[in-house]
Amino acid sequence: MLPRNRRVSKSLFNEAMKGGKTFHSPHFLLRLSSGMPQELSRCAITISKKVDTRATERNRLRRKLSSYIEEILATLPSGYIVLISVKKGLTRSTVEECGAELVQLVHRATGKI
């Protein structure tokens, strides 16, 4: 689980959804928004019931992806708000492959901003 100072609040989530840039990969949709430059970068993961109807599986995916997100946040410059939505086919792929895909997607997105 991410530390509280790295999580996205509801107000920041809504703000990032309105004004962020969107990037796609086969398993993820990433919305990147620049927040306050003096604050730490924050991140949120959303996994809908379309991915898996069982809450235990969605939570398992969220926990496994959290380790990759902590790695991403360590290298990300300050001031970004990162929203990650998982697409439907993720459960069939290995988490290691998807973690590498997520890291690559964030680096590609931050390079374009």
VENLINKA-V283504 format. One record per residue. N is the residue number from 1. RES is the residue in one letter. SS is DSSP state (helix for helix, strand for strand, loop for the rest). Layout:
BEGIN
n = {N & N}
res = {RES & RES}
ss = {SS & SS}
END
This chain:
BEGIN
n = {1 & 2 & 3 & 4 & 5 & 6 & 7 & 8 & 9 & 10 & 11 & 12 & 13 & 14 & 15 & 16 & 17 & 18 & 19 & 20 & 21 & 22 & 23 & 24 & 25 & 26 & 27 & 28 & 29 & 30 & 31 & 32 & 33 & 34 & 35 & 36 & 37 & 38 & 39 & 40 & 41 & 42 & 43 & 44 & 45 & 46 & 47 & 48 & 49 & 50 & 51 & 52 & 53 & 54 & 55 & 56 & 57 & 58 & 59 & 60 & 61 & 62 & 63 & 64 & 65 & 66 & 67 & 68 & 69 & 70 & 71 & 72 & 73 & 74 & 75 & 76 & 77 & 78 & 79 & 80 & 81 & 82 & 83 & 84 & 85 & 86 & 87 & 88 & 89 & 90 & 91 & 92 & 93 & 94 & 95 & 96 & 97 & 98 & 99 & 100 & 101 & 102 & 103 & 104 & 105 & 106 & 107 & 108 & 109 & 110 & 111 & 112 & 113}
res = {M & L & P & R & N & R & R & V & S & K & S & L & F & N & E & A & M & K & G & G & K & T & F & H & S & P & H & F & L & L & R & L & S & S & G & M & P & Q & E & L & S & R & C & A & I & T & I & S & K & K & V & D & T & R & A & T & E & R & N & R & L & R & R & K & L & S & S & Y & I & E & E & I & L & A & T & L & P & S & G & Y & I & V & L & I & S & V & K & K & G & L & T & R & S & T & V & E & E & C & G & A & E & L & V & Q & L & V & H & R & A & T & G & K & I}
ss = {loop & loop & loop & helix & helix & helix & strand & loop & loop & helix & helix & helix & helix & helix & helix & helix & helix & helix & helix & loop & strand & strand & strand & strand & loop & loop & loop & strand & strand & strand & strand & strand & strand & strand & loop & loop & loop & loop & loop & loop & loop & strand & strand & strand & strand & strand & loop & loop & loop & loop & loop & loop & loop & loop & helix & helix & helix & helix & helix & helix & helix & helix & helix & helix & helix & helix & helix & helix & helix & helix & helix & helix & helix & helix & helix & loop & loop & loop & loop & strand & strand & strand & strand & strand & strand & strand & loop & helix & helix & helix & helix & helix & loop & loop & helix & helix & helix & helix & helix & helix & helix & helix & helix & helix & helix & helix & helix & helix & helix & helix & helix & helix & loop}
END
